[in-house]
Amino acid sequence: MGIEVGGIFGLIILALDVWAIINVVQSSISNGGKVLWVLAILLLPVLGLIVWLFFGPRGRAT
């Protein structure tokens, strides 16, 4: 019974990916940069998230 460990891991990755995408969209980088980051996160959910954490945009749009 209950959710498998893989299911919980998947939900955590999904939540973190959504959080990362929201941060990318709210950042001050160009629209082209936003599209590239969102595609990277969507196409490579775990690796894209890790790369975004280390190298992604930090500033918020004002």
C-alpha positions in Angstrom: 0.0 0.0 0.0 1.0 3.6 -0.3 3.1 5.5 -2.8 6.4 3.9 -3.9 9.7 5.6 -3.3 10.0 6.3 -7.0 6.6 8.0 -7.0 7.6 10.3 -4.1 10.9 11.0 -5.8 9.1 11.9 -9.0 6.7 14.2 -7.2 9.6 16.0 -5.5 11.4 16.4 -8.9 8.2 17.7 -10.5 7.7 20.3 -7.7 11.3 21.5 -7.9 11.1 21.7 -11.7 7.9 23.8 -11.5 9.7 26.1 -8.9 12.7 26.4 -11.1 10.6 27.3 -14.2 8.7 29.9 -12.2 12.0 31.4 -11.1 13.3 31.4 -14.7 10.2 33.2 -16.0 10.4 35.8 -13.3 14.1 36.5 -13.9 15.5 39.5 -15.7 17.2 37.5 -18.5 16.1 37.8 -22.2 13.1 35.9 -23.5 15.4 33.7 -25.5 17.4 32.8 -22.4 14.2 32.0 -20.6 13.0 29.7 -23.4 16.3 27.9 -23.4 16.3 27.4 -19.6 12.7 26.2 -19.5 13.4 23.7 -22.3 16.5 22.4 -20.5 14.5 21.9 -17.3 11.6 20.3 -19.2 13.6 18.0 -21.4 16.1 17.0 -18.7 14.2 17.3 -15.4 16.9 16.2 -13.0 20.0 17.3 -14.9 18.3 20.5 -16.0 17.4 21.3 -12.5 20.9 20.7 -11.2 22.5 22.8 -13.9 20.0 25.6 -13.3 20.7 25.5 -9.5 24.4 26.2 -10.2 24.4 28.3 -13.4 20.9 29.6 -13.8 19.7 33.2 -13.6 19.3 34.7 -10.1 18.0 38.2 -10.5 14.3 39.0 -10.5 12.6 41.2 -13.1 11.7 44.6 -11.7 
